[in-house]
Amino acid sequence: MRVLHVGAEIFPLVKTGGLADVLGALPQALIGQGADVRLLLPGLPAIADAVLHQKIVAEIGPSFGAARITLRLGQMPYSHVPAYVIDAPFLYRRPGSPYQASDGSEWPDNAQRFALLGWVGAHLASGELDPTWQPELLHAHDWHAAMACAYLAAHPPASTATVFTVHNLAYQGLFPSGDFPLLGLSSRFMASTGLEYHQQVSFMKAGLKFAQRVTTVSPTYAREIGTHEFGFGLDGVIRGRGADVSGVLNGVDGAVWDPSTDAGIAARYSAVQLAGKARCKQALQAELGLAPRADAPVFGVVSRLTSQKGLDLVLGALPGLLRRGGQLALQGAGDAALEAAFLAAAKAHPGEVAVRIGYDEALAHRLIAGADAILVPSRFEPCGLTQLYGLRYGTLPVVRRVGGLADTVVDASDDALQADRATGFTFDAATPAALDAALQRASTLYAQPERWRRLMARAMAQDFSWDGAAQKYVALYRDLIRPK
């Protein structure tokens, strides 16, 4: 089967979150299942300059505010997955993130930038841009690519199926209604049955309304987004899709995240050879200026510093963590108030709290390898990858029981420990007290080395490879493209 994946970022070239990891790994896993997969990506500098062996496929006339648009086909570095790149310098070649300028402000022409991504995806799917290859199915990822589903609905080729994956419903691609004429769609699409959302244009609705199937990145999140609490105003739309909405749990790229082969950590280790884990902890404490104490459980955080991620809960639970002799090692960036609060905590507790503002992929590996536990106390979490990395590295997750966190971590209750099923620690209420209680249970178990080692071994034995997710997607694809 021929499948086109459309997305705005991809690891290791452009990454702002888990979406990039999915686009970097899932296509490879699908190819391993026998699918003929290609990517469509915007020509952001880090992408356009890195994709190998690019050849012009089509010249597109002036569109979406750009005078020159060229579609090129090349290969991803490292994986060699075929990738189309939209070369539109006016829209994509600029500094900052894919979505924001360096000062944090949204690019004012994001509607045109990501409408173009969807438009090209739809026209590739219809066979108009590359006569040598036409996908049987288009798979659009998050709001940035969702317009592909609307453009296909406007001019549907009979042979192309569509899947839309919600990676995070909180980010919806909302634009002023005055931007709608820029999209080149008929007025019928600017209705509540289409893209209209409270007198705005919603790119997210383009995927939710017009894709044949909607998936999310975990089964629990698929259920949650149909509720008022987690639906961000779109729960009615999602409930209206009924059985067309399902969840497929993300995986972990074992070529990137594996403590037995990770060249970037202080010492390699595995579930049967754990000695290197202690050396990684020693190296992390030395690197971050934490007191070199083997008896102190190191609780790690690798996260965006936002309310969604529950980092304010960590601040509230920090006094108890420190009182019990624990240490905190945090890497992240985001909300300025949270950044300042964590930096103040590090200054107030030298040797016990270490904070690095920003994101560094190499440091993330060292921190996850060196910490004893990893904190993911999210208020909502579509899937979460950090806890999966923690499981793989024997760094026990402490998570709130929501979304993909609920699907991947088994709480260390007495029954689960007795049955050798436990893989971490969970809590329910989004309060510092609930997190603190989970941290206390973790500290108590850490003081029992043999039980902690058994818990680590069970965690590291979990299989969250991309192969399982790829098999489920292949089954979904076959169901959609099978002749009816």
Phi, psi and omega in degrees: 000146181257124187229131176252120175261130182242124180203167187263344182212159184204132176284138007261014188277310181223122182216124169243350181186196185295337178306317181297321179296320180296311181295332178284334188248319186300314179303321178297318180294323178294321176298322176297337177270004176099003180280151174263101191245137170229157179252152168235123186227149174288150183280052173298151186309314183293336177273308184299328182275349186251331182296132189272152168055045184286135176231144182291130177257320183203147170256125182252135181293178180306127182206147173053033177090353181261135181280331183227125177226126179235135175259125182241152176238128178215205180232141175293138171296156180074299186269334182065020173293133178300137184219126169277138177238127177274105180271097179225082189305322182298326183266329190244333184274089180206157180285176180092193180276176177299337189241343187224154172285173182298336179273004178092355180279145179293141174298129185293343180252028180300329178300314179291321184299317184265342167296320178299318178302313179293320181299314179295319177302316180295320182285332170294318181296329181274358177084012186274336188258328179230098183292348183269348183206123177231125181289148171277338181216136175253128180243107182262141185244117174061179191298332184299329183252358190296332182297340175304323181291322178291317180295324176291324177294329180289324180222074190285120168286141187295337192259357188255122175269162183224139173231137178237128179251125174272114177269328177200110185290344181293334181255110194245356181064059181265134182224156179302148180300334178295345177278348186302317180301339179289345187274342178075027178253157177290159186297339181297339179282342178267065179219167181297337176278357180236241188268350184289133179215102181051050178063026172236170173262124180249112176292325179303320180296332178302319178285316183295325184273322194251347174287148178291323176228146177242129174240158170238180190262014169195151180298319181295319179296326178299324176284321184296321187289352172271009179249159180298323184296321187246000188273351178048042177083354181251010183298325178295319177299317182291317177299326180295338178278346175056233185287356177286351180256128179214169180240135174235117185294134174298164177242187178242135177282103183293342177284339182259320186244093179205112184293342180279346180233356186291109182283350184267359181256164188296325179207137179280152181202171179213179181296333180262348177229083189270358186303325181295336179299316179296321178293324176296322178295315178301316181294321180293316178300319179294316182297320186266357180079024174276151179301134184282073183245117177290333184278353181270117175293128179265119177261121183258154174223125170232104192196157161292139181269088182222164177297322179306318185281358175070026183288338173294331176294324178297317177300319181292329181268354185300317180304317179294319178302313182289322180298328179274007176091011180277168176235154179239128175237117187234135168234127178176173178205157179158242183302127185298322180294320178292319176303313181296320182294318180289322176297322177295321178295321178295321179293324182283338184228064180298141181083349180242330179232128177233134184228131173236113180277133183116178177235130180225112184302319181294318178295325178302319178296315181294323181290316181292324178290325186271338181283158175273327181219154180238131185264127175223077187267044191296145171290323168214150184208104182309309174225301188085129174250333184301319180292330177290321175297318179301314179302316183295329183262009181067025179255102197290128182286141169243109193226155169279143188278073178222156172048222181293339176295319178294330183279344191240346183240126177260122185296144179279059172286166180302317181295316181292323176295318180297323181272002181057045177247345188290142179228000182177205184226132181236158174215165188251303185289139178277066181226152175302324181296319180293318176296317181300321179296320177294320178295323179295319178297321178296317180296321179298317180288327179298329179286359177242083192307319183293318178294321178297318180295321177296321178295319177299316182297319179294318179299315184288343179278352181291141180250103175241044178288165180286347182299318180297316178296318181298320179299320180292321178292320178300319178297319178295314179301315182298322179297324183281324185263356177296134178302130182273000000 
